Structure formats: C-alpha cells, structure tokens
Amino acid sequence: MIIKRTPQAASPLASWLSYLENLHSKTIDLGLERVSQVAARLGVLKPAPFVFTVAGTNGKGTTCRTLESILMAAGYKVGVYSSPHLVRYTERVRVQGQELPESAHTASFAEIESARGDISLTYFEYGTLSALWLFKQAQLDVVILEVGLGGRLDATNIVDADVAVVTSIALDHTDWLGPDRESIGREKAGIFRSEKPAIVGEPEMPSTIADVAQEKGALLQRRGVEWNYSVTDHDWAFSDAHGTLENLPLPLVPQPNAATALAALRASGLEVSENAIRDGIASAILPGRFQIVSESPRVIFDVAHNPHAAEYLTGRMKALPKNGRVLAVIGMLHDKDIAGTLAWLKSVVDDWYCAPLEGRAVPRQNNCLSIWVTANH
C-alpha cells in the first residue's frame, strides 16, 4: 500500500514507513548534501557530547552493542542507531538499551517532514535524521552510530565522530563501494576525522585505509600494531598503549568485535572502570548473531549474508557437536553474492530450504538460490 498523503505525528508508524519508502526516487542515493541541509535545520549535527561511528563489512552491530554495554555499565547515558532491523523498525534506535515507543518515532518523522521543505530524502536518510533528533531530545552522554552503507557518503557521516571504527573489510555492496577491498576500504575510512582516533579491527587492512588516515590527519590505531588481543579457552587479554587487561571474560559476541570495541573505548579517553569493562563484555549480546534459540532441536538464527560472514558462521557450526542432519532455511537478496556465501556453508549443511523474502528479493532471489542449491546439493 502506497501512502500518498503526508502522515501526521499521531499517524501509525506503518503509515509513516510506507510514506517514506515511496518518498524518494531512489532506494539508495549516496551523498551528504541533502541530508546535511535538513540536519542543520533540525539542529542535530551534534547529537551528544561524544560520538562513536562504526563502519565495516561485518561486525558493526556487535561492536556497537559491546560499546553500548560497557558504557552503560560505566554509568553513561547511551544511544545507539543501527540498521537494518530484524523484526520491528523500532529496533533501529536504542536509548539506554531500550527501544523507544512508536509514538516517539512518528513524532520525530513529523519534525523532519516539517523541516525538510522540498528536499527529498531516502528511507535511510529519513531514519538517520530521526535517530539523531531522538538522541538530541534524550540528552545523552554518548551516541553510537552504525554506518548503513560504506562510510564516506553514508548519511551517518554528517556527524563528526570523536572516535571512528572500521571493523572489517570484505567484498559486499560492490556496485556501490567498488570492486575490491582497496576501494571498499577507502569508502569506509571516509568516516575518519582529523586528530581523532581511527580504530581498525581488520587484521589484513587495505593500504587505502592508511592512505585516508594520512590524508585526513586521523590517529590510526591498527589491530596487531597499536593494539592487539590474545585468547585462551577460558579468557582473553587485550593490550594497547595504555597497558594490558588480562583475564577478561569470553564474550557472547564474536571475539574480534569485542576486542575492536574495547580498542575504541580505550582510545576515546572516556572514564570507564575495569569492572565496567568486564561487566559490559560479559553481558553484550545481539539477536541474530549465532543466536541459539532452542537446544532440542538446536535452532540457530544468524544474519550472515556475504562470504566473509558465512566463513565465520561455518567455523562456529563446525565447533558444535553434530547430532543428526543440519537443515538450513535461507533467504537472500538478489544483489548478494549467493554462490560465494553458500559455498562456505555447503560443508556443514545437509538440506536446504529456500525461503521467499520481500522487496529486492522477489522473485529473482528464489531462482538464484534454487539454482545454486540444485547444482550443488
């Protein structure tokens, strides 16, 4: 259903989302000029005294969640903007770890609609402005922004990050970001700022990231160089210029992402106790990331949608004891590397079930998935 009339602040969230989906001529329209103009009118370019911006092919969500968990344990008032959502649009904005009511989102949409005038915005740009407006109203200490696509031209990059993070670099969204890791690295490093820490969790960092850091005058901090970590069966240790933290609790999120979050936190200069770090790491968890929702039978939810993520998922699967056949229910958008992603999972999956999705995935994605499964089963 297409909503042609402009909704009001009291209109249902579903009406607003339908309106936003059809507001702009392009689903993705990278660039900062339009969204920056509206942000300036709203006064949301500085949503909190301190801002982390997190980019990367994979690992953004769990890195953001770990930062959020530690900072909340330390007593800070924290807001997080992430995308996409799994079930509800309201998942995209968290304040103190909680989703806001739908009425808060519709009120923010009405403010943006009033401020934008004749400036057209994409669904994501509108959502980003909404998050910034909601954070501003909440009077937060820290805001954590997860980049939607790339970095340099992503709507989140209208905000100057106090600490910028690049979690990982792999091939995804190549139509938009470039055909290789070097091109993608340059785009993601576009969130770096002069004289501000730039944390890189990718162990095989493309040289373009260092190039951008030098061009911008950012303070590059690389995994394996300025900071590092080591893991045992029972705990892990982290080291950087500030010293070493030992006997840290093993995280429930992927280890590299927890370590990257800790590197960003320690580079921030924010006052956080060691107890808060330990408590935050131990409690950080995010739905859809190797989420075991049942043990009998074992049911796992995971949002892996590119070869890099599928490689990690396959490793986690192989570490589990196998009892019986492994059935995979999978749906992917047609612009993803279906063959490259499923090739990793082939070694741990016995039977495939291709599920339909809405939007960009219909009807082409079912054909692509079915063709691959038929040819490789």
C-alpha positions, 0 to 999 in steps of 0.5 A, a space after each residue: 500500500 502506497 501512502 500518498 498523503 503526508 502522515 501526521 505525528 499521531 499517524 501509525 508508524 506503518 503509515 509513516 514507513 510506507 510514506 517514506 519508502 515511496 518518498 524518494 526516487 531512489 532506494 539508495 542515493 549516496 551523498 551528504 548534501 541533502 541530508 546535511 541541509 535538513 540536519 542543520 535545520 533540525 539542529 542535530 549535527 551534534 547529537 551528544 557530547 561524544 560520538 562513536 561511528 562504526 563502519 565495516 563489512 561485518 561486525 558493526 552491530 556487535 561492536 556497537 552493542 559491546 560499546 553500548 554495554 560497557 558504557 552503560 555499565 560505566 554509568 553513561 547515558 547511551 544511544 545507539 542507531 543501527 540498521 537494518 532491523 530484524 523484526 520491528 523498525 523500532 529496533 533501529 534506535 536504542 536509548 539506554 538499551 531500550 527501544 523507544 515507543 512508536 509514538 516517539 518515532 512518528 513524532 520525530 518523522 513529523 519534525 523532519 517532514 516539517 523541516 525538510 521543505 522540498 528536499 527529498 530524502 531516502 528511507 535511510 536518510 529519513 531514519 538517520 535524521 530521526 535517530 539523531 533528533 531522538 538522541 538530541 531530545 534524550 540528552 545523552 552522554 554518548 551516541 553510537 552510530 552504525 554506518 548503513 552503507 560504506 562510510 564516506 557518503 553514508 548519511 551517518 557521516 554528517 556527524 563528526 565522530 570523536 572516535 571512528 571504527 572500521 571493523 572489517 573489510 570484505 567484498 559486499 555492496 560492490 556496485 556501490 563501494 567498488 570492486 575490491 577491498 582497496 576501494 571498499 576500504 577507502 569508502 569506509 575510512 571516509 568516516 575518519 576525522 582529523 586528530 581523532 582516533 581511527 580504530 581498525 579491527 581488520 587484521 589484513 587492512 587495505 593500504 587505502 585505509 592508511 592512505 585516508 588516515 594520512 590524508 585526513 590527519 586521523 590517529 590510526 590505531 591498527 589491530 596487531 600494531 597499536 593494539 592487539 588481543 590474545 585468547 585462551 579457552 577460558 579468557 582473553 587479554 587485550 593490550 594497547 598503549 595504555 597497558 594490558 587487561 588480562 583475564 577478561 571474560 569470553 564474550 557472547 559476541 564474536 571475539 574480534 568485535 569485542 576486542 575492536 570495541 574495547 580498542 575504541 573505548 580505550 582510545 576515546 579517553 572516556 572514564 570507564 572502570 575495569 569492572 565496567 569493562 568486564 561487566 559490559 563484555 560479559 553481558 553484550 549480546 545481539 539477536 541474530 548473531 549465532 543466536 541459539 534459540 532452542 537446544 532440542 532441536 538446536 535452532 540457530 538464527 544468524 544474519 550472515 549474508 556475504 562470504 566473509 560472514 558465512 566463513 565465520 558462521 561455518 567455523 562456529 557450526 563446525 565447533 558444535 557437536 553434530 547430532 543428526 542432519 543440519 537443515 538450513 532455511 535461507 533467504 537472500 537478496 538478489 544483489 548478494 553474492 549467493 554462490 560465494 556465501 553458500 559455498 562456505 556453508 555447503 560443508 556443514 549443511 545437509 538440506 536446504 530450504 529456500 525461503 521467499 523474502 520481500 522487496 529486492 528479493 522477489 522473485 529473482 532471489 528464489 531462482 538464484 538460490 534454487 539454482 545454486 542449491 540444485 547444482 550443488 546439493 
